[in-house]
Amino acid sequence: MKKGVVIIPCWRRPEFLGACLHYIRQADGWDDYAYLFAVDNHRATTARFDPQVLKVIERFPGEKVLKIRNPHDFHGNSYNVLEAYREAMEMDIPGLIFLIETDIFIGKDFFTFHEAAHEIDSDTFYVSACRNQNNKQAGSLPADPEAVYYWNRYQSLGNSFKPITLATYVLQHCTPEYYGNMHPYCKRHFPLSEFGRSLPPWWEQDGLINRIMEKDNLQGLFPFAPRAYHAGYEGYNRKGESLPSGMVLEDKISEILSMTEDEMNRRAMNPQFKDITKCNLEGYEAKKLKVLSNALHRTASLRD
């Protein structure tokens, strides 16, 4: 029996997917999990998924399920991501449900970190193994591999949920009503939210989940020493400098794997997105985790 499900949303970046899966296969215990590849498929001809994505998935040796969306007109990636959460629940595999987008590159102890972080507090809403991009002080935290801290904002970067948490708080909003008209849905269901007033007016799945956390006063856990980083210098909402179209796929994957942090940030055309910060992917020898920003100081052992 597998220990949980890893969701990998895909669309049009087979070279990033190939690099992402390279790092996953380097992680300790990666084969203990089942993998759900959720391939988005917008209706417009120019927005269909890249067929090379399927070739990359086919080569992945882990236990996997492939879901290709029916053509749809919903905006962004919310439909694909949230439906994948529902489908992961339906796989009925006990354990955590992870989300690793194709531009998230994970370290060797990514999975053991998540498992240990969830053991600290059964009420933790979710865990992210990436740098907290909503915390301006995150870059100055001491790189203590045993330290984690609570934060009341959501980011869909290298994260995990307990199935009961998704069932209790998130799945009720996975509806055509939300997918088809996100802005009024969020305003109607979260009328007192600060998002759209003093906070950014995010409407997609990360904005929806942020509103859920805000409404129910939920907390996530973040590492002092990240176990993954966001490498997306280009994407559906990020205009970046793509690799030459004439390059073969394997060469593109190798190029991304060899890129420096400076090169990735140079390719991000918008200064706002020149925020890629690599981290240690070789893993840490930490054997426990401890909360340093809260009165709760219980510890959880990292599995070997």
Secondary structure, 3 states (H helix, E strand, C coil): CCCCEEEEEECCCHHHHHHHHHHHHHCCCHHHCEEEEEECCECCHHHCCCCHHHHHHHHCCCCEEEEECCCECCCCCHHHHHHHHHHHHHCCCCCCEEECCCCEEECCCHHHHHHHHHHHCCCCCEEECECCCCCCCHHHCCCCCCEEEEECCCCCCCEEECHHHHHHHHHHHCCHHHHHCHHHHHHHHCCCCCECCCECCCCCHHHHHHHHHHHHCCCEEEECCCCEEECCCCECCECECCCCCCCCHHHHHHHHHHCCHHHHHHHECCHHHCCCCCCCCCCCCCCEEEECCCCCCCEEECCC
